[in-house]
Amino acid sequence: MNLPGILNSLPDLLRSQQTGKSAPATSDATASGPPLAVPNGGKTDQANLSSSGLAAAQAASSDVRMEKVQSVRTAIDGGTYQVSAQNVADKVMQSLLG
């Protein structure tokens, strides 16, 4: 198996799946065997939410404290986010004990 060839052809395969057109064959990918098949023949799935589904999704996300999420993201990106091992262990034990 020619893993680098397959990895190099991955963007073309993904692009072809989005557009529905077949991916151009590359010499690296075909040198190791038959061309790779595009799942579902290049067709894509779609899902649409009804207005009630959209309202339910928005209501479920209203519990999220975005300012807290942003501060945690900033700390993670900055490499300053720290988790107390004791707090993690306590939560694990609480979840196991009910």
N, C-alpha and C positions, 0 to 999 in steps of 0.2 A: 504494500500500500504506500502511496506517495503522499504522505500527510501534508508536506508544504504545498504541493500542487493543489490539493483539495482545499486547503485553507486560503490559498490565493484566489481560487475560483468562487469562494463563498460569497463575496459581494455581488458578483454577477448573478449567482443563483438567487440571492435574496431580491435583487432588483428585478429579475425576470418574474419572480413570484408576485411582486407588487404590480407589475405592468401587464402580466399575462402573456408576455412574449418569451420565447425560449431563449435561454442563456447561450451566448456564444461559447463554443468549445475552445478550451485552451489546450495547448500542447502538453502542459504539465499534468492537467487533470486527465486527459485521455491517454497519456502514455502509460498509466498504471492500470488501465482496464477500460471497461465500457463507460460511456458518459453517465453522469449522475442523473437520476430521475428527479424531476421537479414535483414535489408533493401536490396532489390534487390537480395535476395537469396544469399548474400555473394559476389555478383559480384561487380566489381569496374568499374568506368568510366575512360576513358583516353582521353586526348586531345593532339594533336601534332601541333606545329606551323610550317608552311612552312617557307622556307628561307625568303620570303618577309614579312611574319608575324613576324618572329624573328627580321628582320631588322627594322620593324616599332616599335616593342616593345623597341628595343635598342635606336632608335631615340627619342622616347617619354621619355625615362628615362634619356636622355642626359641633360635635363633641370634641373636635380636634382644636387644641389651643395652638394656633399657628405661631404666635410669638415664642412659645416654648419650643416648638419644632425648629423654628429658625435659629434660636439660640443654641440648640443642640447641634444643628448642622454646622453652624459657624465654629463651634468648639471642636467638632470632629475634623472639619477641614483645616483648622489651625493646629491640630495635633494636641489640643489641650483638654479634650474630653476624657474624664477619668470616671471609672465605675468602681464603687466600693465592693470588694469581694464579699465582705460581711453582708451588705445589703442584698447582693445577688443570692447568697446562700440562704438568707432569711426568707426571701420571696420564693425560692425553690421549695423550701421546707413548708411554707404556708400553703403552696399550691398542692403539695403532696398530701398534706394532712387534712386538707379540706377547708 
